[in-house]
Amino acid sequence: MPLRFVIIGGGPAGNTAATWAARLGADVTMVERDIVGGAAHLWDCIPSKTMIATGGAMSFTRRIAGMGLEGVRAEVDMSGLKDRVEGIVTKLNTSIGQLLQSQHVRMIRGAARLEGPHRVVVETSTGEEEMVADAVLVASGSRPRIPDWCAPDGERILTTRQCYPPPTLPEHLVVIGSGVTGVEFVHMFSTLGSKVSLLVSRQQVLPSKDAEVAAALEEDFLRRGVSLLKGARAVAIERGEHEVRVHCEDGRLVAGSHALLAIGSVPNTEDLGLAAAGVEVDGGGYIPISQHCQSNVGHIYAAGDVSGKLPLSSVAAMQGRKVAEHVMGLHTLVHRHLDYDKAASAIFTEPEIADVGLAEADAFATGLRSA
């Protein structure tokens, strides 16, 4: 009898694990409640890079005179931009679904929960379905973090997933959060023509990156006319008829036409019945994992954003592959463990930023010397 492998979540971790395990002979069922391909991947990552590419094209037209060509003035077609984003997302969603079908992966649309170490229940539009699993992968992804002090409305107070594109191009966008997502949105909307203010809760953008890298990006933002408010921690957002007002902890007030929350994400683990299966989570809701992506319950694995590792599609996909190999017993062969310190990442700004390995400050802190 083939090994029964149930996967909760169809993002990069889930669909990679599904196709890999199916090729190795497992009987694979994948449950997805939102979109095959992953909500964070297809509703955040791909749309943002699509719009950044459009902004890059507009940025080039502003420099085109230096190429010996007459100036070209480009304007954003919001309807066309929306069609472009939706077209790319649909194509990826369709191709992933076709790949899963070709590997005979059973797909169920619904919300899954564990009701014991080996029992999975799925709520679908037609009722509940129960399954028995020999192995389970939790790869349910994450969603944008929304603080208690604001309520996004999809019109003027926005989460990242409400920006691809927003109903209208913001005249003045106030970005709350200066991590990777925040600076990419600053770059995106400033190239599309919006005035942008960035609230930086610390004393540099990209607080986890090298100070020299952050300084270079800040210099570019200032050259473009971006307003940087350092040490500004948002505590409230008021909405008026035609503007929003962001209140900061130190009393500063920033007004704009729109506000964007880019303050991280939270794992989708609270409604999965993990406690019923004996699976432990940490204080942030993430599932601690071993080098094989196992939870504290050996046959229940976690991968992707819920694992608390680097929140990158590339990392999630590799985790999914490693889970499939471990489930099917290939860990007994010669293999390499995942080393998250060696994962490469990129930030899609101008200038673009890429890194791999330890930051210089972290290397010094551990006693290593940089060349």
PEURFEN-V503353 format. One record per residue. N is the residue number from 1. PHI is phi in radians with two decimals (* if undefined). OMEGA is omega in whole degrees, -180 to 180 (none if undefined). D_FIRST is the distance of its C-alpha to the first C-alpha in Angstrom with 1 decimal. Layout:
BEGIN
n = {N/N}
phi = {PHI/PHI}
omega = {OMEGA/OMEGA}
d_first = {D_FIRST/D_FIRST}
END
This chain:
BEGIN
n = {1/2/3/4/5/6/7/8/9/10/11/12/13/14/15/16/17/18/19/20/21/22/23/24/25/26/27/28/29/30/31/32/33/34/35/36/37/38/39/40/41/42/43/44/45/46/47/48/49/50/51/52/53/54/55/56/57/58/59/60/61/62/63/64/65/66/67/68/69/70/71/72/73/74/75/76/77/78/79/80/81/82/83/84/85/86/87/88/89/90/91/92/93/94/95/96/97/98/99/100/101/102/103/104/105/106/107/108/109/110/111/112/113/114/115/116/117/118/119/120/121/122/123/124/125/126/127/128/129/130/131/132/133/134/135/136/137/138/139/140/141/142/143/144/145/146/147/148/149/150/151/152/153/154/155/156/157/158/159/160/161/162/163/164/165/166/167/168/169/170/171/172/173/174/175/176/177/178/179/180/181/182/183/184/185/186/187/188/189/190/191/192/193/194/195/196/197/198/199/200/201/202/203/204/205/206/207/208/209/210/211/212/213/214/215/216/217/218/219/220/221/222/223/224/225/226/227/228/229/230/231/232/233/234/235/236/237/238/239/240/241/242/243/244/245/246/247/248/249/250/251/252/253/254/255/256/257/258/259/260/261/262/263/264/265/266/267/268/269/270/271/272/273/274/275/276/277/278/279/280/281/282/283/284/285/286/287/288/289/290/291/292/293/294/295/296/297/298/299/300/301/302/303/304/305/306/307/308/309/310/311/312/313/314/315/316/317/318/319/320/321/322/323/324/325/326/327/328/329/330/331/332/333/334/335/336/337/338/339/340/341/342/343/344/345/346/347/348/349/350/351/352/353/354/355/356/357/358/359/360/361/362/363/364/365/366/367/368/369/370/371}
phi = {*/-1.09/-1.13/-1.59/-2.04/-1.88/-2.03/-1.77/2.02/-1.95/-1.36/-0.98/-1.19/-1.16/-1.28/-1.20/-1.06/-1.11/-1.18/-1.18/-1.17/-1.11/-1.15/-1.52/1.90/-1.37/-1.60/-1.85/-2.13/-2.04/-1.93/-2.41/-1.69/-1.93/-2.56/-1.15/2.04/1.75/-1.15/-1.10/-1.30/-1.60/-1.86/-2.33/-1.03/-1.14/-1.07/-1.14/-1.22/-1.12/-1.24/-1.10/-1.12/-1.11/-1.09/-1.11/-1.13/-1.15/-1.08/-1.15/-1.11/-1.32/-1.87/-1.21/-1.05/-1.21/-1.65/1.41/-2.06/-1.23/-1.06/-2.15/-1.84/-1.78/-2.21/-1.34/-1.76/-1.07/-1.15/-1.15/-1.15/-1.09/-1.11/-1.12/-1.08/-1.12/-1.12/-1.18/-1.09/-1.09/-1.09/-1.18/-1.03/-1.14/-1.17/-1.17/-1.06/-1.15/-1.11/-1.09/-1.10/-1.13/-1.69/1.09/-1.42/-1.38/-1.99/-2.16/-1.57/2.95/-1.88/-1.73/-2.56/-1.58/-2.14/2.58/-1.07/-2.17/-2.01/-2.08/-2.02/-2.08/-1.59/-1.99/-1.19/-1.91/2.35/-1.74/-2.25/-1.88/-2.38/-1.86/-2.17/-1.42/-2.52/-2.30/-2.01/-1.67/-2.43/-1.51/1.32/-2.51/-2.48/-1.04/-1.36/-2.08/-1.27/-1.16/-1.54/-2.63/-2.33/-1.00/-2.05/1.31/-2.01/-2.08/-1.89/-2.12/-1.62/-1.02/-1.29/-1.75/-2.06/-2.08/-1.54/-1.24/-0.95/-2.37/-1.21/-1.05/-1.27/-2.49/-1.73/-1.77/-1.67/-1.85/2.08/-2.08/-1.41/-1.02/-1.11/-1.05/-1.22/-1.15/-1.25/-1.04/-1.05/-1.01/-1.35/-1.21/-1.28/-1.35/2.01/-1.45/-1.32/-2.31/-2.05/-2.07/-1.53/-1.92/-1.20/-1.87/-1.83/-2.69/-1.22/0.85/-1.06/-1.57/-1.80/-1.02/-1.06/-1.12/-1.16/-1.07/-1.12/-1.13/-1.22/-1.04/-1.07/-1.16/-1.05/-1.12/-1.07/-1.41/1.69/-1.23/-1.62/-1.81/-1.95/-1.43/1.20/-1.78/-1.86/-1.20/-2.28/-2.89/-2.30/-1.85/-1.98/-1.81/-1.17/-2.18/-2.68/-2.14/-2.25/-1.76/-1.66/-1.83/-1.04/-1.56/1.71/-1.20/-2.23/-2.10/-1.84/-2.78/-1.41/-2.51/-2.21/-2.13/-1.57/-2.36/-2.05/1.69/-2.41/-2.23/-1.28/-1.53/-2.16/-1.30/-2.00/-1.73/1.21/-1.08/-1.09/-1.13/-1.66/1.45/-1.48/-1.57/-2.20/-1.57/-1.11/-1.61/1.57/-1.48/-1.74/-1.07/-2.26/-1.53/-1.12/-1.72/1.20/-1.48/-1.38/-1.20/-1.75/-0.93/-1.62/-1.93/-1.91/-2.41/-2.65/1.41/-1.04/-1.21/-1.43/1.33/-1.54/-0.98/-1.42/-2.13/-1.05/-1.12/-1.18/-1.05/-1.10/-1.17/-1.03/-1.04/-1.12/-1.14/-1.08/-1.02/-1.12/-1.21/-1.00/-1.59/1.51/-1.36/-1.17/-1.36/-1.53/-1.12/-2.73/-2.00/-1.38/-1.23/-2.04/-1.18/-1.19/-1.81/-1.33/-1.50/-2.43/-2.41/-2.12/-1.59/-2.13/-2.11/-1.25/-1.24/-2.21/-2.40/-2.61/-2.65/1.46/-1.33/-1.20/-1.00/-1.08/-1.17/-1.11/-1.08/-1.13/-1.67/1.56/-1.56/-1.97/-1.64/-1.27}
omega = {-179/176/-178/-174/180/-178/179/-179/-175/177/-178/178/-176/-176/175/177/-178/-177/-178/-180/179/178/179/172/-180/171/-168/171/180/-179/180/-177/-174/-176/177/-172/175/-180/-180/-178/-173/178/179/-172/-176/178/-179/-180/176/-179/176/177/177/177/177/178/178/179/180/-180/179/179/-169/180/179/178/-179/-180/176/-179/178/178/180/176/-178/172/-173/178/179/179/177/179/180/180/-178/179/179/180/180/-180/180/178/-180/-177/178/177/179/178/179/178/-179/179/177/174/177/-179/179/175/-180/-180/-177/172/177/176/-179/-177/-177/-176/180/178/-179/174/-180/180/-178/-180/-179/175/180/179/173/-176/172/178/-179/172/174/-180/-171/171/-176/178/-180/178/179/-179/-178/-172/176/180/178/-179/179/-180/180/174/-165/163/-179/-175/176/-173/-173/-17/174/-178/177/177/-178/173/178/-177/174/-179/-180/-177/-174/172/-177/-179/-178/-177/176/178/174/179/-177/-173/176/177/178/174/180/166/-174/170/-178/176/-178/-173/178/-176/173/170/179/-174/-180/-179/178/-179/180/179/179/-179/179/179/178/179/179/178/-180/178/180/-179/176/178/179/178/-176/-178/-177/179/-178/179/180/174/173/176/171/-178/-175/-179/172/178/-179/180/-180/-177/-178/177/179/-180/180/180/178/178/-179/173/-179/176/177/-172/173/-176/176/-178/177/-178/-170/-176/-174/-179/-177/-180/-180/179/180/-177/-179/173/179/-176/179/-179/179/-179/177/-176/175/178/177/-178/176/170/176/172/-165/-177/177/-174/175/-180/-178/-174/-177/-178/179/177/-178/-177/-179/179/-179/179/180/-179/179/175/180/178/-179/177/-180/-180/-180/178/-176/173/-176/178/178/178/177/-178/178/177/176/177/-174/178/-178/179/179/176/-179/176/-171/176/169/1/175/-178/176/176/175/-180/-177/170/-176/-179/179/179/178/-178/179/177/178/179/178/-178/none}
d_first = {0.0/3.8/6.5/8.6/12.0/15.1/18.4/21.7/24.3/24.5/27.3/27.4/25.1/22.5/22.5/22.5/19.6/17.7/18.6/18.2/14.7/13.7/15.4/13.5/10.1/9.3/8.9/12.6/15.0/18.6/21.3/25.0/28.1/30.8/30.3/27.4/28.8/30.0/33.1/34.8/34.1/35.1/37.5/39.2/38.7/38.8/41.7/43.8/43.6/44.4/47.5/48.5/48.5/50.8/53.0/53.1/54.4/57.1/58.0/58.6/60.9/63.1/63.5/63.9/67.7/67.4/65.8/69.0/67.8/69.3/67.8/65.0/64.3/60.8/59.9/56.5/55.3/53.1/51.7/51.0/49.4/47.1/46.1/45.4/43.2/41.3/40.9/39.3/36.9/35.9/35.3/33.0/31.1/30.6/29.6/27.0/25.6/25.6/23.8/20.9/20.8/20.9/17.7/16.0/16.1/16.5/19.9/21.5/25.2/26.1/26.6/23.7/24.3/22.5/23.1/21.6/19.6/16.2/17.7/18.9/21.4/22.7/26.2/26.7/29.7/28.5/27.4/24.7/20.9/18.7/15.2/13.1/12.4/11.1/13.8/16.8/19.5/22.9/24.9/27.2/30.3/33.9/37.0/40.7/42.5/45.3/47.9/49.5/52.8/52.0/50.4/49.3/50.4/49.1/52.7/54.7/52.6/49.4/46.0/44.7/42.4/45.5/47.2/45.6/48.3/50.2/52.2/55.3/56.0/57.3/60.9/60.5/57.1/56.9/53.7/52.7/50.7/51.4/48.1/46.1/45.5/49.1/50.8/48.7/49.9/53.4/53.2/51.6/54.2/57.2/56.5/56.1/59.5/59.1/61.2/58.9/59.5/57.0/56.8/56.1/55.6/56.3/58.8/56.8/54.1/50.7/51.3/48.4/49.7/52.6/56.0/57.3/54.5/55.0/58.8/58.4/56.3/58.8/61.6/60.0/59.4/63.1/64.3/62.6/64.2/61.2/62.5/60.9/61.4/60.5/60.0/59.4/56.7/56.2/56.4/57.0/57.1/59.6/59.4/62.5/63.0/63.1/62.1/60.0/61.4/59.4/60.9/60.4/60.6/63.9/65.6/65.2/64.5/62.9/63.3/61.4/60.3/56.6/54.6/51.2/48.9/47.1/46.6/43.0/39.7/37.7/33.9/32.0/30.6/32.7/30.8/27.2/27.1/26.7/28.8/26.5/23.7/26.2/26.4/29.9/32.1/35.4/38.8/38.2/34.9/32.9/29.8/30.7/28.1/27.6/27.8/24.1/24.6/23.2/25.0/26.1/22.7/20.5/17.3/19.6/21.3/24.4/25.8/28.7/31.8/30.3/29.9/33.7/33.8/35.7/35.3/34.9/32.5/32.3/31.4/28.8/27.1/27.1/25.7/22.8/22.1/22.4/20.0/17.3/18.0/18.0/14.7/13.1/15.3/18.1/20.7/21.0/22.7/26.3/26.5/29.0/29.0/30.2/34.0/35.1/38.8/38.4/37.1/39.6/40.8/43.5/45.9/47.1/50.8/53.9/54.1/50.3/49.0/46.2/45.2/42.9/43.0/45.3/48.4/51.7/52.6/49.2/49.6/53.1/51.8/49.4/52.1/51.2/53.8/53.5/55.3}
END
